[in-house]
Amino acid sequence: MEQTSKLPLGIQSFEALRADGCLYVDKTVLIYRLVSTTLPYFLSRPRRFGKSLLLSTLKAYFEGKKDLFDGLCIADLEKEWVQYPVLYLDLNAEKYDSVEYLEDILSRNLDKWEDIYGKDERRKTLAGRFEGVIERAYEKTGKRVAVLIDEYDKPMLSAILDEQLSIKIRASLKAFYGVLKSSGQYLRFLFLTGVTKFAQVSVFSDFNHLVDISQADDFASLCGITQNEMLKYFVPELNRLFPKARNEFRRCCRKDGATM
């Protein structure tokens, strides 16, 4: 029987996945297309759909960790592997039951970045500190900054049934995210993920320059696993778990026009 792969169950870190020798469904051709531009991107997908792994992969790329990409498509495409300063903000795994809690989360991330790039005591607000970190990261490294925000909308979704809390959280996030537009000259790359785009609320009113690829055909398979990828990467697993069902699956794929 064919040897099955080590599956990355529950692993959302690209670096950990590669270090542990887990199977990785190669999305780096699409990732290379994204990083070859300087456009600000937004991607909406349901929870548990691979958004965090995608951002973790982007983080490793912009940190110049070439060795992690050995054997993947991007290894043949990327020739320079420049290291950029990366500001990675994960808002997914928290419960936002007060605006103070949100601000504490943002402040803790700012503390971490300020430990690396320095702090300006004159900047007191969260937005001001964020703006200062971006500027100093650029000045200190000579490289523009990659900003990656995972589940940008989690605080708003957590407060969606509490109108007063929702208003406060949106106001706080509007100021914080607004920095990303005014600091555009210091940014090499910007990518936000979320479950939905709050297009009609104030958080995006000053932040309307994002390129929304959520329904773009060219990036439809950026997260998740397609039929073709199932048949390419999971042959031993399909043979072991569904020896008869796999033949039916292949037949259905042929009927749908999928390549095998």
PLY file of the C-alpha trace (Angstrom):
ply
format ascii 1.0
element vertex 260
property float x
property float y
property float z
element edge 259
property int vertex1
property int vertex2
end_header
0.00 0.00 0.00
1.24 3.50 -0.82
2.78 5.51 2.00
0.42 8.20 3.27
1.64 11.70 4.05
1.90 13.39 7.42
-1.17 15.61 7.45
-0.97 19.03 9.14
-4.08 18.65 11.30
-4.66 21.84 13.25
-1.38 23.40 12.07
-1.82 26.97 10.83
1.87 27.91 10.80
3.60 27.45 7.45
7.00 27.31 9.15
5.87 24.58 11.57
4.17 22.66 8.77
7.34 22.62 6.66
9.65 21.92 9.60
7.53 18.90 10.59
7.54 17.51 7.05
3.77 17.76 6.69
1.96 17.66 3.39
1.46 21.12 1.87
-0.90 21.74 -1.02
1.25 24.08 -3.08
-0.42 27.47 -3.50
2.80 29.36 -4.15
2.19 30.06 -7.84
-0.80 32.18 -6.81
1.13 33.64 -3.88
3.92 34.69 -6.23
1.39 36.49 -8.43
0.19 38.43 -5.38
3.61 39.36 -3.99
4.84 40.44 -7.43
2.59 43.48 -7.05
2.41 46.21 -4.42
-1.39 46.33 -4.35
-3.34 46.15 -1.07
-5.50 43.02 -1.02
-8.54 41.76 0.85
-9.75 38.14 0.90
-12.97 36.88 2.45
-13.43 33.17 3.20
-15.36 31.16 5.84
-13.64 30.14 9.04
-11.37 27.07 8.95
-10.74 27.61 5.24
-6.96 28.16 5.28
-6.74 31.94 5.62
-4.36 31.79 8.58
-2.05 29.35 6.81
-2.06 31.63 3.76
-1.00 34.64 5.82
1.61 32.56 7.62
3.01 31.57 4.20
3.09 35.23 3.13
4.87 36.09 6.38
7.57 33.48 5.72
8.00 34.76 2.17
8.44 38.40 3.18
10.83 37.38 5.96
12.99 35.90 3.21
12.89 32.33 4.56
13.89 30.77 1.27
14.68 27.32 2.70
11.05 26.82 3.75
10.00 26.99 0.09
12.40 24.39 -1.28
10.58 22.09 -3.68
7.63 24.43 -4.10
6.76 26.26 -7.31
7.81 29.65 -5.99
11.39 28.40 -5.52
11.77 28.45 -9.32
9.97 31.76 -9.74
11.54 33.99 -7.08
15.15 34.98 -7.72
15.86 37.64 -5.08
14.31 36.57 -1.71
14.50 40.01 -0.12
13.81 40.24 3.61
11.23 42.87 4.55
9.95 44.03 7.93
6.67 42.22 8.62
3.87 43.37 10.92
1.57 40.40 11.48
-1.66 40.95 13.41
-3.85 37.95 14.28
-7.26 38.92 15.66
-8.80 35.48 15.35
-8.35 33.70 18.67
-9.74 36.28 21.06
-13.11 37.14 22.59
-13.95 40.81 22.23
-16.48 41.57 24.96
-15.33 45.15 25.52
-13.58 47.86 23.53
-10.92 47.94 26.25
-10.09 44.32 25.54
-9.68 45.06 21.82
-7.44 48.01 22.59
-5.37 45.85 24.94
-4.83 43.30 22.15
-3.76 46.04 19.74
-1.50 47.60 22.36
0.23 44.29 23.09
1.01 43.81 19.42
2.30 47.37 19.21
4.51 46.71 22.25
6.02 43.73 20.46
6.73 45.72 17.29
8.07 48.68 19.26
10.54 46.34 20.99
11.97 45.67 17.53
11.71 49.03 15.81
11.71 51.50 18.68
9.09 53.66 20.35
8.17 57.34 20.11
6.79 58.43 23.49
5.08 61.39 21.84
2.68 59.07 20.05
-0.01 58.17 22.58
-2.94 56.77 20.59
-3.03 53.27 19.16
-3.31 54.65 15.64
-0.42 57.05 16.24
1.76 54.27 17.61
0.89 52.05 14.64
1.80 54.81 12.22
5.08 55.36 14.06
5.99 51.65 13.99
5.47 51.49 10.24
7.62 54.58 9.66
10.43 53.41 11.95
10.41 49.89 10.48
10.99 51.46 7.08
13.66 53.84 8.36
15.50 51.17 10.36
15.61 48.52 7.61
15.53 50.61 4.46
12.76 48.32 3.22
9.08 49.00 2.91
6.82 47.10 5.29
4.55 44.07 4.74
1.40 44.30 6.88
-0.67 41.13 7.27
-3.92 41.17 9.25
-5.76 37.91 9.90
-9.52 38.03 10.65
-9.67 41.82 10.67
-13.43 41.61 11.31
-13.42 39.25 14.31
-13.90 42.07 16.88
-16.88 43.45 14.96
-18.48 40.04 14.50
-18.06 39.32 18.22
-19.99 42.48 19.06
-22.57 42.34 16.29
-25.50 41.78 18.71
-24.43 44.60 21.04
-25.10 47.85 19.20
-23.25 50.16 21.62
-20.19 47.92 21.81
-20.25 47.47 18.05
-20.15 51.26 17.53
-17.17 51.63 19.87
-15.24 48.77 18.28
-15.84 50.07 14.76
-14.64 53.53 15.79
-11.47 52.10 17.32
-10.73 49.91 14.30
-11.50 52.69 11.84
-8.75 54.85 13.31
-6.31 51.93 13.55
-6.89 50.60 10.03
-6.98 54.13 8.60
-3.24 54.37 9.23
-2.69 51.82 6.47
-3.97 54.25 3.86
-2.09 57.30 5.10
1.13 55.26 5.44
0.94 53.80 1.95
4.34 55.16 0.92
5.99 52.94 3.54
4.15 49.74 2.61
5.53 47.03 0.33
2.47 44.79 0.70
-0.85 44.77 2.54
-3.17 41.79 2.93
-6.28 41.49 5.08
-8.47 38.43 5.58
-11.89 38.15 7.13
-15.19 36.32 7.02
-17.01 39.24 5.44
-16.37 42.73 4.17
-18.11 45.44 6.18
-18.53 47.60 3.11
-21.39 49.65 4.46
-19.98 50.60 7.87
-17.53 53.26 8.87
-14.51 51.02 9.35
-13.97 50.94 5.57
-15.03 54.48 4.74
-11.43 55.72 4.85
-9.98 52.42 3.76
-11.57 51.87 0.38
-8.46 51.24 -1.71
-8.29 47.49 -1.07
-8.39 45.13 -4.04
-11.04 42.57 -3.11
-10.06 39.19 -4.58
-12.72 37.23 -2.69
-14.64 36.38 -5.86
-11.83 36.75 -8.38
-11.61 33.69 -10.63
-7.82 33.99 -10.81
-7.53 33.46 -7.04
-10.49 31.16 -6.43
-8.22 28.30 -5.29
-5.91 30.43 -3.11
-7.45 28.78 -0.03
-9.10 25.40 0.31
-8.51 22.29 -1.80
-9.79 21.74 -5.34
-10.74 18.44 -6.99
-7.51 18.44 -8.97
-5.49 19.04 -5.81
-7.27 16.20 -4.03
-6.27 13.81 -6.80
-2.72 15.17 -7.02
-1.78 15.34 -3.33
-4.00 12.79 -1.57
-3.79 9.65 -3.72
-2.51 7.33 -0.92
-5.05 8.68 1.55
-7.91 8.23 -0.90
-6.77 4.71 -1.75
-6.53 3.75 1.90
-9.72 5.32 3.19
-12.02 5.06 0.18
-10.67 2.43 -2.25
-14.01 2.09 -4.00
-15.28 5.59 -3.48
-12.12 7.03 -5.05
-12.94 5.45 -8.41
-16.37 7.02 -8.25
-14.76 10.34 -7.30
-12.46 10.12 -10.34
-15.42 9.32 -12.57
-17.30 12.37 -11.29
-14.23 14.52 -11.86
-14.01 13.34 -15.47
-17.68 14.17 -15.92
-17.07 17.66 -14.52
-14.07 18.13 -16.78
-11.46 18.10 -14.01
-7.91 17.16 -14.96
-6.39 14.11 -13.24
0 1
1 2
2 3
3 4
4 5
5 6
6 7
7 8
8 9
9 10
10 11
11 12
12 13
13 14
14 15
15 16
16 17
17 18
18 19
19 20
20 21
21 22
22 23
23 24
24 25
25 26
26 27
27 28
28 29
29 30
30 31
31 32
32 33
33 34
34 35
35 36
36 37
37 38
38 39
39 40
40 41
41 42
42 43
43 44
44 45
45 46
46 47
47 48
48 49
49 50
50 51
51 52
52 53
53 54
54 55
55 56
56 57
57 58
58 59
59 60
60 61
61 62
62 63
63 64
64 65
65 66
66 67
67 68
68 69
69 70
70 71
71 72
72 73
73 74
74 75
75 76
76 77
77 78
78 79
79 80
80 81
81 82
82 83
83 84
84 85
85 86
86 87
87 88
88 89
89 90
90 91
91 92
92 93
93 94
94 95
95 96
96 97
97 98
98 99
99 100
100 101
101 102
102 103
103 104
104 105
105 106
106 107
107 108
108 109
109 110
110 111
111 112
112 113
113 114
114 115
115 116
116 117
117 118
118 119
119 120
120 121
121 122
122 123
123 124
124 125
125 126
126 127
127 128
128 129
129 130
130 131
131 132
132 133
133 134
134 135
135 136
136 137
137 138
138 139
139 140
140 141
141 142
142 143
143 144
144 145
145 146
146 147
147 148
148 149
149 150
150 151
151 152
152 153
153 154
154 155
155 156
156 157
157 158
158 159
159 160
160 161
161 162
162 163
163 164
164 165
165 166
166 167
167 168
168 169
169 170
170 171
171 172
172 173
173 174
174 175
175 176
176 177
177 178
178 179
179 180
180 181
181 182
182 183
183 184
184 185
185 186
186 187
187 188
188 189
189 190
190 191
191 192
192 193
193 194
194 195
195 196
196 197
197 198
198 199
199 200
200 201
201 202
202 203
203 204
204 205
205 206
206 207
207 208
208 209
209 210
210 211
211 212
212 213
213 214
214 215
215 216
216 217
217 218
218 219
219 220
220 221
221 222
222 223
223 224
224 225
225 226
226 227
227 228
228 229
229 230
230 231
231 232
232 233
233 234
234 235
235 236
236 237
237 238
238 239
239 240
240 241
241 242
242 243
243 244
244 245
245 246
246 247
247 248
248 249
249 250
250 251
251 252
252 253
253 254
254 255
255 256
256 257
257 258
258 259
